[in-house]
Amino acid sequence: MADSMIDSHLHWCVRQDNIELIQSRVQRSLAEKLVTPCRNTLLHLAASYGSDKVIAYLTEECPSLITRRNRQQDTVLHLAARDGMACLAIKSLITRRNSQNDTVLQLAASEKSALHTIKSLVESNRILTRMANTKGNTPLHDAVIKANREVAIFLASEDPEVAYYNNNNGRSPLYLAVENGNKNGILDDLLNLRAPSQIKREEGDALPKGKSPFHAAIEQRDIGILKKIGEARPDLLRLTDEELGNSLHYASSIGFLEGVQFLLDKFHDGAYETNPEGNYPIHLACKSHSVDVVKEYLDIFPYPKEFLNKKGQNILHVAAESGKGNAISYIIKQDPKLVEQLLNEMDEDGNTPLHLAAGYGKSVAAFVLVRDKRVDSSVVNSENLTPYDLAEQQSKSAEEKFDKANEMDGQHHSKDVYGMKNSTTENSTASTSSQRKVTTLSILYIYSRPKKSLSWHFTVTPGLIISQAKEESKNRIGNLLVVAVLVAGVTFAGGVQLPQLRDNNYSSEHHPESNSTITASRYSSYENHLYGYLFLDLGALSASMVAALILLWASFSDARFIFLAVQVSAFMVFLAIIMMFGAFILSVRIALLESHEVWLRIAITVVAVVFFLVQAFLFLPWILPRSVNHFLQRIILHHFYCLWFFTLFYCWRWLTEILPELPVLKKNDAGVSQEQKSKS
């Protein structure tokens, strides 16, 4: 027969705890078929509303309803424990059959199976308290979640082991009581039950798996509850989680210093246990941000070399892989005899701590390690790679991934807003990872790049093929031609102005025969400057015109002539620029011959010399052979890059570490000044 829906009137009768109306409206055979849309039976409704009379009637007349489940797999005991409105109802559910013991025994005797019937009754009562819903919660779970203290105490006293049963999230009622902050004192009551932490199974007693109440106290960083559980149930310290390990693993991983100190005192052996990943608690401490926790372990265990995880990694390996530069800085400052054994130790893959920092793009960790002179940056791992090789490899792969992410973002640009947000987030993550790996490569390039022989520096990179060289030469021809024409135009204009300049300086008021203020030496100086100006101006014009003609000739000649033409033209343009600059300086000196300001002459001379050297330095790569130019670029750019990198690096550290603390200091200063004003 199909199930029938409970109508509103019958629902009202259950809520009013009216047995007479229910008996008149519901036949005994139909009571088991009546349900709500959520598959709640009449007994479910009675338990949720605390209708004790209806509960007693239905459990007596329809005992099969006790174990019936609704759509969420809740039994009647789940609803009663969750709503907390009928402690008496719960007790009647647990003890119903015990109150009818005489009748049951009489029936059992008539059937000659009394022992079997009694066992079935005990198992029935026990199963009811242990039945879980779709979330894996037993009735005790729901009672603790809703902070129904009376219900929770009764359920736990009937079946103490249920306090350690885990739901689908790995949380037991005892864990939930800690997570709720010992609300209504439920945690104290559960701890006072002294239920054994071992669960009895057919294959033997075993510790329950999942998160222990210690994990909950550690997660909330509540040292008070942690000490309370430790004093009441120290045996719970041995409970482990499949993911988090024991309580000492978890406290170390989140950097809970007070918890670590307490657990090392009460659960010292836990420091020698490994978690599912094969790490000891001291390894997890090095992964956290708390240097104080690392210090605590090293004070108690001054032999860190003995702690190797399943990958053969010591604490420096783990800290370097996690990028914890502060932890590394503290460790390497300890006893040199202990630290030197860790710095260059290899794991199972032959990686040193510097290898891991380089391979995972941890720039701060790599920076701290590579600056230590005891670290050997030339060690190769099992793949015959140095830390610099790994960083270079990771940088290239990161660049490729970032480029692919940009291409995919462009292809999916027309997607909806949510798709664009996800794409933007992925690109931002890829960009951050790429920047870290490139920064790591930069650090290792400065401190530990491979040393090259002198002959290698003078060797032209063979990757430049002929077609690329032609294209590069054509670009140079265009640039040089523009510069040559500009120089020719400027020098031509200077030459045209020369007669006017000479006429002005040979006027009657400046002639030595008509003006006694001009001496013979000044006139001689003027003549020398003028001849020099003429020579340099004419030389610059001629050199630039020759360079322009050579470049035009090269554009229409054989390709093999282009390379030579570019070299010669570059030298001619360089010579023309230098001569033009010299002509300009001489013209300025001619204008200042009658000036009595010595400091002005000195200043102009210094500026002329400085910028002459700058021009020569900047134009030098154009006229030098490619091999020499290649060598000079490596030497000069290396030092310039180092200076620029460290400027940015320390500015970044200042902005992220020092600057955020400045407003706090200002507030404190303001508070102190206000206190002083109030006192005055």
Residue pairs with C-beta under 8 A, 6 or more apart in sequence:
1 33
2 33
3 33
3 34
3 35
4 30
4 33
4 34
4 35
5 34
5 35
5 36
5 37
6 34
6 35
6 36
6 42
6 45
9 25
10 22
10 25
10 26
10 34
10 42
11 36
11 45
13 21
13 22
13 25
14 22
14 42
14 45
14 46
14 49
14 51
14 54
15 45
15 49
15 51
16 51
17 46
17 49
17 51
17 52
17 53
17 54
18 54
19 53
19 54
19 57
22 42
22 54
22 57
23 57
26 34
26 42
28 61
28 62
31 42
31 58
31 61
31 62
31 65
32 41
32 62
32 64
32 65
32 68
34 41
34 42
35 41
35 70
36 44
36 45
36 70
38 70
38 71
38 72
39 69
39 70
39 71
40 48
40 70
40 79
41 65
41 68
41 70
41 76
42 54
42 58
42 65
43 54
43 55
43 58
43 59
43 62
43 65
43 66
43 68
43 76
44 68
44 70
44 74
44 76
44 79
45 51
46 54
46 55
46 58
46 76
46 89
47 55
47 76
47 77
47 79
47 80
47 83
47 86
47 89
47 90
47 93
48 79
48 80
48 82
48 83
48 85
49 83
49 85
49 86
50 80
50 83
50 85
50 86
50 88
50 89
51 86
51 89
52 86
52 88
52 89
52 92
55 86
55 89
55 92
55 93
56 92
56 96
58 65
59 65
59 66
59 92
59 93
59 96
60 96
63 96
63 97
65 76
66 75
66 76
66 93
66 96
66 124
66 128
67 75
67 124
67 127
67 128
67 131
68 75
68 76
69 75
69 131
69 133
72 133
72 134
72 135
73 132
73 133
73 134
74 82
74 133
75 128
75 131
75 133
75 139
76 93
77 90
77 93
77 94
77 128
77 129
77 131
77 139
78 131
78 133
78 137
78 138
78 139
78 142
80 86
80 89
80 90
80 93
80 139
80 151
81 90
81 139
81 140
81 142
81 143
81 146
81 148
81 151
81 152
81 155
82 139
82 142
82 143
82 145
82 146
82 148
83 146
84 143
84 146
84 148
84 150
84 151
87 150
87 151
87 154
90 139
90 151
90 154
90 155
91 154
93 128
94 125
94 128
94 129
94 154
94 158
95 125
97 104
97 121
97 124
97 125
98 121
98 125
104 117
104 121
105 114
105 117
105 118
107 117
108 114
108 116
108 117
108 118
111 117
125 158
126 159
129 138
129 139
129 140
129 155
129 158
129 159
129 162
130 138
130 159
130 162
130 165
131 138
131 139
132 138
132 165
132 167
135 167
135 168
135 169
136 166
136 167
136 168
136 169
137 145
137 167
138 162
138 165
138 167
138 173
139 155
140 152
140 155
140 156
140 159
140 162
140 163
140 165
140 173
141 165
141 167
141 171
141 173
141 176
143 151
143 152
143 155
143 173
144 152
144 173
144 176
144 177
144 180
144 186
145 176
145 180
147 180
147 183
147 184
147 186
149 184
149 185
149 186
149 189
152 173
152 186
152 189
152 190
153 186
153 189
155 162
156 162
156 163
156 173
156 189
156 190
156 193
156 195
157 193
160 193
160 194
160 195
160 196
161 195
161 196
161 199
161 200
162 173
163 172
163 173
163 174
163 190
163 193
163 195
164 172
164 173
164 174
164 195
164 197
164 199
164 208
165 172
165 173
165 199
165 208
166 172
166 175
166 208
166 209
166 210
166 211
170 209
170 210
170 211
170 241
170 242
171 179
171 210
171 211
171 216
172 208
172 210
172 211
172 212
172 213
173 190
174 187
174 190
174 191
174 213
175 210
175 211
175 212
175 213
175 215
175 216
176 216
177 183
177 186
177 187
177 190
177 213
178 187
178 213
178 216
178 217
178 220
178 222
178 225
178 229
179 216
179 219
179 220
180 186
181 220
181 222
181 225
182 188
182 225
182 228
187 213
187 225
187 228
187 229
188 228
191 228
191 229
191 232
191 233
192 232
197 207
197 208
197 233
197 235
197 236
197 238
197 239
198 205
198 206
198 207
199 205
199 206
199 207
199 208
207 238
207 239
207 240
208 239
209 240
209 241
209 242
210 241
210 242
211 241
211 244
212 236
212 237
212 239
212 240
212 241
212 247
213 229
213 233
213 236
214 226
214 229
214 230
214 236
214 237
214 239
214 247
214 250
214 263
215 241
215 244
215 247
215 250
217 223
217 225
217 226
217 229
217 259
218 226
218 247
218 250
218 251
218 254
218 256
218 259
219 250
219 254
221 254
221 256
221 258
221 259
223 258
223 259
223 262
226 259
226 262
227 262
229 236
230 237
230 262
230 266
234 266
237 246
237 247
237 263
237 266
237 267
237 270
238 246
238 267
239 246
239 247
240 246
240 273
241 250
242 276
243 276
244 250
244 253
244 275
245 273
245 274
245 275
245 276
245 279
245 281
245 284
246 267
246 270
246 273
246 275
246 281
247 259
247 263
247 267
247 270
248 260
248 263
248 264
248 267
248 270
248 271
248 273
248 281
249 270
249 273
249 275
249 279
249 281
249 284
251 259
251 260
251 263
251 281
252 260
252 281
252 282
252 284
252 285
252 288
252 293
252 297
253 284
253 285
253 287
253 288
254 288
255 285
255 288
255 289
255 290
255 292
255 293
256 293
257 290
257 292
257 293
257 296
260 281
260 285
260 293
260 296
260 297
261 296
263 270
264 271
264 296
264 300
270 281
271 280
271 281
271 282
271 297
271 300
271 301
272 280
273 280
273 281
274 280
274 309
274 310
275 284
277 309
277 310
278 309
278 310
278 311
279 309
279 318
280 307
280 309
281 297
282 294
282 297
282 301
282 304
282 307
282 315
283 307
283 309
283 313
283 315
283 318
285 293
285 294
285 296
285 297
285 327
286 294
286 315
286 316
286 318
286 319
286 322
286 324
286 327
286 331
287 318
287 319
287 322
287 324
288 324
289 324
289 326
291 326
291 327
291 330
294 315
294 327
294 330
294 331
295 330
298 304
298 331
298 334
301 307
302 335
302 338
303 338
304 314
304 315
304 331
304 338
304 342
305 314
305 338
305 341
305 342
305 345
307 314
307 315
308 314
309 318
311 317
311 347
311 348
311 349
312 346
312 347
312 348
313 321
313 347
313 356
314 342
314 345
314 353
315 331
315 342
316 328
316 331
316 332
316 342
316 343
316 345
316 353
317 345
317 347
317 351
317 352
317 353
317 356
319 327
319 328
319 331
319 353
319 365
320 328
320 353
320 354
320 356
320 357
320 362
320 365
320 366
320 369
321 356
321 357
321 360
321 362
322 362
322 365
323 357
323 360
323 362
323 363
323 364
323 365
324 365
325 362
325 364
325 365
325 367
325 368
328 353
328 365
328 368
328 369
329 368
331 339
331 342
332 339
332 343
332 368
332 369
332 372
333 339
336 374
339 374
340 374
342 353
343 352
343 353
343 369
343 372
343 374
343 375
344 352
344 374
344 375
344 376
344 379
345 352
345 353
346 352
346 379
346 381
349 381
349 382
349 383
350 380
350 381
350 382
350 383
351 359
351 381
352 375
352 376
352 379
352 381
352 387
353 365
353 369
353 375
354 366
354 369
354 370
354 375
354 377
354 379
354 387
355 379
355 381
355 385
355 387
355 390
356 362
357 365
357 366
357 369
357 387
357 440
358 366
358 387
358 388
358 390
358 391
358 394
358 440
358 441
358 444
359 387
359 390
359 391
359 394
360 394
361 391
361 394
361 398
361 433
361 436
361 437
361 439
361 440
362 436
362 440
363 436
363 439
363 440
363 443
366 387
366 391
366 440
366 443
366 444
367 443
367 649
369 375
370 377
370 387
370 443
370 444
370 447
370 448
371 447
377 386
377 387
377 388
377 444
377 447
377 448
378 386
378 448
379 386
379 387
380 386
381 390
385 393
386 448
386 450
387 444
387 448
388 441
388 444
388 445
388 448
388 449
388 450
391 437
391 440
391 441
391 444
392 441
394 437
394 440
394 441
395 434
395 437
395 438
395 440
395 441
398 430
398 433
398 434
398 437
398 438
399 434
399 438
401 430
401 434
402 427
402 430
402 431
402 434
405 426
405 427
405 430
406 427
408 423
409 423
409 424
409 427
412 419
412 420
412 423
413 420
415 423
439 649
442 641
442 645
446 641
446 642
446 645
457 630
457 631
457 634
458 627
458 628
458 630
458 631
459 627
459 630
460 626
460 627
460 630
461 630
464 472
469 563
470 559
470 562
473 562
473 563
473 566
474 562
476 566
476 570
477 551
477 554
477 555
477 562
477 565
477 566
477 569
480 547
480 551
480 566
480 569
480 570
480 573
481 548
481 551
481 552
483 573
483 577
484 544
484 545
484 547
484 548
484 551
484 569
484 572
484 573
484 576
485 544
485 548
487 540
487 541
487 543
487 544
487 573
487 576
487 577
487 580
488 541
488 544
488 545
488 548
488 576
490 580
491 537
491 538
491 540
491 541
491 544
491 576
491 580
491 583
492 541
494 533
494 537
494 583
494 587
495 537
495 538
495 541
498 533
498 534
498 537
501 530
501 587
501 590
502 530
505 526
505 530
505 590
508 514
508 515
509 515
510 518
511 518
512 518
512 519
512 520
512 523
522 593
522 594
525 593
526 590
526 593
529 586
529 589
529 590
529 593
530 590
532 582
532 586
533 583
533 586
533 587
533 590
536 579
536 580
536 582
536 583
536 586
537 579
537 580
537 583
539 575
539 576
539 579
540 575
540 576
540 577
540 579
540 580
540 583
541 576
543 572
543 573
543 575
543 576
543 579
544 572
544 573
544 576
546 572
547 568
547 569
547 572
547 573
547 576
550 565
550 568
550 569
550 572
551 565
551 566
551 569
553 565
554 561
554 562
554 565
554 566
554 569
557 565
567 623
570 622
570 623
571 622
571 623
573 622
574 619
574 622
574 623
577 615
577 619
578 612
578 615
578 616
581 608
581 611
581 612
581 615
582 612
585 604
585 608
588 604
589 601
589 604
592 600
592 601
592 604
595 601
620 632
621 629
621 632
621 633
624 632
